[in-house]
Amino acid sequence: MGQKGGKLHHSTSESNATSSTHQEPEPLPTLSHPDDWSSSFLNNNEVIHLISSSLPSKDFRKNWKLLYSSKKHGKSFNRFCHHVTATGPTLIFIRDTGGAVFGGFADHMWRDKYPKFYGEGNGFVFSFRDQKIYKATGINDHYQWLNQNTKTLFNGVGMGGQENFFAWAIDDSFDTGTCRGEPNTTFGCPILSSTPDFDVDIVEAWEVKELGTLTYEQEKLISKKNKTKSVLEDDDNADKVITGFMGHEFSQEHMVEDVKKKDKENSK
């Protein structure tokens, strides 16, 4: 707590010290994503190493799994929520149309429709522009925010600060966002984006550690999420529906057979 503005690279003090043992560099995380897709942010080993070395422990540096990419899944807050909520800790990467790249590490499971701050003190935000991470100042515990469909509170995703004064936030249009406070109260960071009000270019979310033993609250959230899944929230179904909109048909024979079967049963 209280540390901020740490450089996104390892200290050289250990390498300069006299030692009789040679320490091998830590392996880079394994990236799991579709074969026909490439990350807009994790595109070289140096970047991956810089982010990985900033995470709390080795448990977060083994396997990184793509959860959401606006280039792959579409720029949609609903789809972001579907893919990112009820998963393990995540890295969120954002690029605005001015070219600034920034984001944050959320160490708590994201929850939708939960209009209050939560999270733990291991979370941080970062900026590629100045190659720094900004850890919690200890002033407050306003680490993560994700909310949907309320009339008076901010609908969108964000980290740090307070409502309307986030370290970074993207509203539910998923087209625009804000960075406020200089410095931000939670993380002590300057404005991370190109301008305080920015337009979103690309967003990616990566799970960096799977959920371990689930709490009762987590089990309820995951169960609720699975029960309320819509047709468009399933990647395969969404692709089929979009293809249908474009004038290409897809088979619904299995659905017809199910209806016929039910009709037979009801006529008996």
LINPEZI-V948700 format. One record per backbone hydrogen bond with DSSP energy under -0.5 kcal/mol. NH is the residue of the N-H (numbers start at 1). CO is the residue of the C=O. If there is no record, write none. Layout:
nh;co
NH;CO
NH;CO
This chain:
nh;co
2;136
6;133
8;131
9;7
16;12
17;13
23;21
24;22
30;62
31;29
32;30
32;64
33;31
37;34
43;41
48;44
49;45
50;46
51;47
52;48
53;49
54;51
55;52
60;57
61;58
64;30
65;207
66;32
67;205
68;205
70;203
73;69
74;69
74;70
76;74
80;76
81;77
82;78
83;79
84;80
85;81
86;110
87;84
90;106
91;206
92;104
93;91
93;204
94;102
95;202
96;100
97;199
99;96
102;94
103;126
104;92
105;124
106;90
106;104
107;105
114;146
116;114
118;144
123;120
124;105
125;134
126;103
127;132
128;101
129;101
132;127
133;6
134;125
136;121
136;123
137;186
143;141
144;118
145;158
146;114
147;156
156;147
156;154
157;170
158;145
159;168
160;142
160;143
162;165
165;162
167;159
168;159
169;178
170;157
171;176
172;155
174;171
177;198
178;169
179;196
180;166
182;183
183;189
184;189
188;184
192;167
198;177
198;196
200;175
201;95
202;95
204;93
205;68
206;91
207;65
208;89
208;206
209;89
219;215
220;216
221;217
222;218
223;219
224;220
225;221
226;222
227;223
228;224
229;226
233;230
234;230
234;231
235;233
238;234
239;235
240;236
241;237
242;238
243;239
244;240
245;241
246;242
247;244
248;243
255;252
256;252
257;253
258;254
259;255
260;256
261;257
262;258
263;259
264;260
265;261
266;262
267;263
268;264
268;265
